[in-house]
Amino acid sequence: MLKNLMMAAALFCIAAMAKADEGQRTSSKVEKVTVFLNGAQVTRTAMVSINAGTSQLVFGGISPEVDAQSIQVHANGAFTIQSVKHELDFLSDQVKIQRVEDIRVAEKAIRDKISLQNSLTAIYQAEENMIAKNQDVSTEANGLDVLKLKQALDFQTERLTDLKQKEIAVANQVEALNLELNKYEKQIAEIDRGRTSATSNIIVTVSSKTALESHFTLTYVIRDASWYPTYDIRAKNVSSPVEIAYKANVSQNSGEDWKNVKLTLSTGNPSVSGNKPELSPDYLSLNMYYVGSQGPINRVTGKVTGADDKLPVIGASIRIKGTSIGAVSDVNGNYSLQMPSGSQTLVVSYIGYVTLEKPVSSSVLDIALTPSASTLNEVVVTGYSSSGNDNYYAPAQSREVKYKAESIPVGVTKTENQTNIEFAIDDPYSVPGDGKQYTVDINQVEVKAGYQYAVTPKLSTDVFLTAKLTDWNKYNFLSGEANLFFEGTFIGKSLLNTDATKDTLDISLGADKNIVVTRTSLKDLSAKQSLGSNKKETKDWQIEVKNRKGQTVNLLVEDQVPVSQNKDIEVETQELSGGKADVITGKVCWYFALNADDDKKVELKYQVKYPKDQTVIVQ
């Protein structure tokens, strides 16, 4: 007996020592999050009881994606913070999303129904076996009773038919239940995709002479979070200002959920180097030559799929590296992204897959993502739900695009700092750690605009309406895609490119088919002539514009005269019809107002002289 008591006491001491080594586990709450274009700063708070002496406070449930160098701990009181340490915790699972638990409950109910149906099948089959074993018909006077035989056969046929029908009904029911069960399993795989079982701890060692309570504040930066802007641009008509709804698409896959936090969106980007770039010597050498490109790529489209199963990846984030421009793949994995000028690289990411960087070399670019090491063995994504009440199947990134002018916009407080702009959302906001895109309206403004129609008939006879926004700099827009609405109708997408240094921001509002433009060659006036050692080639173009709208429009027509870069090639402009020409670029512009149901013609004529033994393509 004494031996058992001593052993129990020893085990208690060992457990107490282990508990002491673990430190004092302290719960904390995410109070504030500042999301950068890449990364986020999380602020947690906790009220902690500190014992006298030296002790360790363990703040658990922290994202494993913490940048350890960014951790800061603040507290007030008569004690000393001796050290702060960060460590991964593989023993404590991340807090399960309540949505998953709800799905598990519904899943169990379906499995119970399947089990019941399978039991009915077993009962029906047992009855069939019993009928088969009792097929002997009694005889009377060593003779066969035909009437009883017929009755027995009729009973067997009727009963077996009824049993087979019931078995078929049960099989159909089980198949339907399995399909429903498969949907739940797919949704759980979608939610759990890429989630690691590790969390992390922030361990704070404190020393105090007395026992006391103190309010602790922990801040740290995580990597797997971001936001990018999109816009809804609406113009009622060419006499009204432009309405711009500024939206932020926020996502995070940090391993912790942000529930009812004070959310702030910052235009800062900690992932970009803070060092000023330095010029290196630019050394020239011989045999350097220029290779022409295929021309600018204004829009890139494609499909995002899994490299292993070739299935579409829904909700993948497609970003243009180093910019704030981004998009999300749709239910079929397709994406479309407006491109700024210059060479660009796409950064494509989704939970459970390795992030991929791919240079934009074509206007069509398909993406195949490779599953990461932490991906589930079988990963299946689910599509959009057709039911508005189905919380399990509708993906979180889907949102209603329809504009509701009567709704009350989210309150946002804007703060201009020295190097960035911050948008603080007034109401508490929640962003689960599922990697989905959550949309936040951060501003809605009316901007004065001048409207102008423009056409470049050499490239396209479509006439585009352009809104020229003045004083746009004061709204702190970032470059991003824009949904365009004109006269209450969605007309397509465009790119709001704020990298320009002009005071006026041009936004294309799409093509207007009520203004018709033709560009034709006046063959009688275009000719080739040989004179001595030279050739002369004349081009004469007529551009005609017809305004079928019921109002006057301001129109810009652009064309060009070829520019010579060789002294043996001479270009002579012979007719511009009042257009203004740029001698350096050769661009010719005509500005005029065109009344309703009116038309106008302009002429562009030029002559090119070049050596007879050379070939020059004159357009």
HUKAHU-V321139 format. One record per residue. N is the residue number from 1. RES is the residue in one small letter. PSI is psi in whole degrees, 0 to 359 (NA if undefined). Layout:
[[N/RES/PSI] [N/RES/PSI]]
This chain:
[[1/m/313] [2/l/322] [3/k/319] [4/n/320] [5/l/320] [6/m/320] [7/m/319] [8/a/320] [9/a/320] [10/a/316] [11/l/322] [12/f/319] [13/c/319] [14/i/317] [15/a/320] [16/a/319] [17/m/319] [18/a/320] [19/k/320] [20/a/321] [21/d/326] [22/e/333] [23/g/178] [24/q/107] [25/r/129] [26/t/129] [27/s/145] [28/s/164] [29/k/137] [30/v/117] [31/e/324] [32/k/142] [33/v/129] [34/t/114] [35/v/125] [36/f/174] [37/l/327] [38/n/117] [39/g/171] [40/a/151] [41/q/122] [42/v/136] [43/t/122] [44/r/152] [45/t/154] [46/a/143] [47/m/120] [48/v/136] [49/s/120] [50/i/130] [51/n/159] [52/a/142] [53/g/199] [54/t/130] [55/s/162] [56/q/130] [57/l/125] [58/v/110] [59/f/107] [60/g/181] [61/g/21] [62/i/149] [63/s/139] [64/p/352] [65/e/20] [66/v/137] [67/d/107] [68/a/330] [69/q/347] [70/s/356] [71/i/130] [72/q/139] [73/v/128] [74/h/139] [75/a/154] [76/n/140] [77/g/172] [78/a/65] [79/f/170] [80/t/133] [81/i/112] [82/q/323] [83/s/158] [84/v/130] [85/k/148] [86/h/138] [87/e/148] [88/l/149] [89/d/105] [90/f/357] [91/l/338] [92/s/117] [93/d/157] [94/q/153] [95/v/126] [96/k/140] [97/i/132] [98/q/329] [99/r/322] [100/v/318] [101/e/321] [102/d/319] [103/i/322] [104/r/320] [105/v/312] [106/a/324] [107/e/319] [108/k/321] [109/a/321] [110/i/319] [111/r/323] [112/d/320] [113/k/319] [114/i/319] [115/s/319] [116/l/316] [117/q/320] [118/n/326] [119/s/320] [120/l/320] [121/t/317] [122/a/321] [123/i/315] [124/y/318] [125/q/323] [126/a/321] [127/e/322] [128/e/316] [129/n/321] [130/m/320] [131/i/320] [132/a/326] [133/k/347] [134/n/48] [135/q/355] [136/d/128] [137/v/131] [138/s/149] [139/t/154] [140/e/128] [141/a/44] [142/n/20] [143/g/162] [144/l/126] [145/d/102] [146/v/321] [147/l/314] [148/k/324] [149/l/316] [150/k/318] [151/q/319] [152/a/317] [153/l/319] [154/d/318] [155/f/315] [156/q/315] [157/t/313] [158/e/316] [159/r/318] [160/l/322] [161/t/316] [162/d/320] [163/l/319] [164/k/320] [165/q/320] [166/k/321] [167/e/320] [168/i/318] [169/a/320] [170/v/318] [171/a/319] [172/n/321] [173/q/317] [174/v/320] [175/e/317] [176/a/319] [177/l/322] [178/n/322] [179/l/317] [180/e/319] [181/l/322] [182/n/325] [183/k/316] [184/y/319] [185/e/321] [186/k/319] [187/q/321] [188/i/319] [189/a/324] [190/e/318] [191/i/317] [192/d/355] [193/r/126] [194/g/1] [195/r/127] [196/t/154] [197/s/356] [198/a/143] [199/t/198] [200/s/164] [201/n/145] [202/i/116] [203/i/120] [204/v/121] [205/t/125] [206/v/155] [207/s/126] [208/s/143] [209/k/333] [210/t/163] [211/a/138] [212/l/175] [213/e/146] [214/s/152] [215/h/119] [216/f/143] [217/t/123] [218/l/133] [219/t/144] [220/y/161] [221/v/133] [222/i/156] [223/r/321] [224/d/65] [225/a/152] [226/s/170] [227/w/153] [228/y/152] [229/p/150] [230/t/164] [231/y/148] [232/d/117] [233/i/123] [234/r/132] [235/a/122] [236/k/315] [237/n/182] [238/v/5] [239/s/356] [240/s/158] [241/p/165] [242/v/132] [243/e/128] [244/i/119] [245/a/121] [246/y/118] [247/k/147] [248/a/133] [249/n/107] [250/v/137] [251/s/154] [252/q/143] [253/n/54] [254/s/349] [255/g/1] [256/e/146] [257/d/140] [258/w/106] [259/k/121] [260/n/54] [261/v/164] [262/k/110] [263/l/131] [264/t/135] [265/l/127] [266/s/142] [267/t/1] [268/g/159] [269/n/91] [270/p/341] [271/s/346] [272/v/138] [273/s/138] [274/g/4] [275/n/140] [276/k/130] [277/p/148] [278/e/140] [279/l/141] [280/s/155] [281/p/137] [282/d/95] [283/y/131] [284/l/150] [285/s/166] [286/l/169] [287/n/26] [288/m/136] [289/y/164] [290/y/134] [291/v/122] [292/g/156] [293/s/175] [294/q/1] [295/g/164] [296/p/145] [297/i/113] [298/n/336] [299/r/140] [300/v/136] [301/t/163] [302/g/191] [303/k/137] [304/v/122] [305/t/167] [306/g/136] [307/a/337] [308/d/315] [309/d/355] [310/k/12] [311/l/151] [312/p/142] [313/v/115] [314/i/131] [315/g/16] [316/a/144] [317/s/124] [318/i/115] [319/r/149] [320/i/119] [321/k/133] [322/g/5] [323/t/178] [324/s/13] [325/i/130] [326/g/170] [327/a/175] [328/v/140] [329/s/148] [330/d/194] [331/v/338] [332/n/7] [333/g/0] [334/n/151] [335/y/159] [336/s/132] [337/l/126] [338/q/137] [339/m/134] [340/p/171] [341/s/157] [342/g/165] [343/s/140] [344/q/161] [345/t/133] [346/l/140] [347/v/114] [348/v/129] [349/s/151] [350/y/147] [351/i/134] [352/g/357] [353/y/156] [354/v/130] [355/t/134] [356/l/135] [357/e/130] [358/k/122] [359/p/144] [360/v/106] [361/s/353] [362/s/161] [363/s/347] [364/v/119] [365/l/105] [366/d/146] [367/i/131] [368/a/115] [369/l/137] [370/t/129] [371/p/141] [372/s/169] [373/a/334] [374/s/5] [375/t/150] [376/l/156] [377/n/321] [378/e/117] [379/v/122] [380/v/136] [381/v/156] [382/t/160] [383/g/190] [384/y/144] [385/s/144] [386/s/351] [387/s/132] [388/g/345] [389/n/2] [390/d/102] [391/n/347] [392/y/325] [393/y/343] [394/a/121] [395/p/148] [396/a/335] [397/q/348] [398/s/143] [399/r/158] [400/e/125] [401/v/339] [402/k/133] [403/y/131] [404/k/97] [405/a/337] [406/e/348] [407/s/157] [408/i/121] [409/p/155] [410/v/136] [411/g/131] [412/v/135] [413/t/122] [414/k/135] [415/t/127] [416/e/112] [417/n/183] [418/q/321] [419/t/0] [420/n/171] [421/i/140] [422/e/137] [423/f/108] [424/a/121] [425/i/126] [426/d/320] [427/d/151] [428/p/146] [429/y/149] [430/s/134] [431/v/103] [432/p/157] [433/g/54] [434/d/4] [435/g/0] [436/k/161] [437/q/126] [438/y/128] [439/t/132] [440/v/126] [441/d/121] [442/i/348] [443/n/152] [444/q/119] [445/v/159] [446/e/129] [447/v/131] [448/k/138] [449/a/145] [450/g/140] [451/y/140] [452/q/136] [453/y/143] [454/a/145] [455/v/143] [456/t/83] [457/p/340] [458/k/329] [459/l/320] [460/s/142] [461/t/3] [462/d/136] [463/v/122] [464/f/138] [465/l/129] [466/t/131] [467/a/127] [468/k/111] [469/l/132] [470/t/157] [471/d/31] [472/w/340] [473/n/333] [474/k/350] [475/y/355] [476/n/43] [477/f/150] [478/l/159] [479/s/137] [480/g/169] [481/e/152] [482/a/135] [483/n/129] [484/l/131] [485/f/127] [486/f/128] [487/e/38] [488/g/6] [489/t/137] [490/f/126] [491/i/0] [492/g/196] [493/k/154] [494/s/179] [495/l/123] [496/l/102] [497/n/107] [498/t/9] [499/d/349] [500/a/152] [501/t/5] [502/k/154] [503/d/339] [504/t/131] [505/l/123] [506/d/129] [507/i/122] [508/s/129] [509/l/16] [510/g/177] [511/a/148] [512/d/112] [513/k/356] [514/n/1] [515/i/118] [516/v/131] [517/v/137] [518/t/148] [519/r/113] [520/t/150] [521/s/129] [522/l/91] [523/k/327] [524/d/337] [525/l/359] [526/s/131] [527/a/164] [528/k/136] [529/q/143] [530/s/126] [531/l/106] [532/g/234] [533/s/5] [534/n/160] [535/k/146] [536/k/127] [537/e/126] [538/t/134] [539/k/133] [540/d/115] [541/w/141] [542/q/127] [543/i/123] [544/e/133] [545/v/131] [546/k/127] [547/n/106] [548/r/6] [549/k/162] [550/g/22] [551/q/161] [552/t/141] [553/v/146] [554/n/126] [555/l/137] [556/l/123] [557/v/129] [558/e/136] [559/d/193] [560/q/154] [561/v/135] [562/p/149] [563/v/130] [564/s/137] [565/q/19] [566/n/133] [567/k/340] [568/d/352] [569/i/122] [570/e/136] [571/v/129] [572/e/122] [573/t/125] [574/q/333] [575/e/130] [576/l/350] [577/s/41] [578/g/3] [579/g/159] [580/k/127] [581/a/143] [582/d/115] [583/v/339] [584/i/313] [585/t/341] [586/g/359] [587/k/137] [588/v/132] [589/c/137] [590/w/127] [591/y/127] [592/f/158] [593/a/133] [594/l/119] [595/n/166] [596/a/137] [597/d/27] [598/d/164] [599/d/161] [600/k/145] [601/k/139] [602/v/156] [603/e/139] [604/l/117] [605/k/133] [606/y/159] [607/q/138] [608/v/126] [609/k/132] [610/y/162] [611/p/142] [612/k/328] [613/d/7] [614/q/159] [615/t/124] [616/v/128] [617/i/115] [618/v/124] [619/q/NA]]
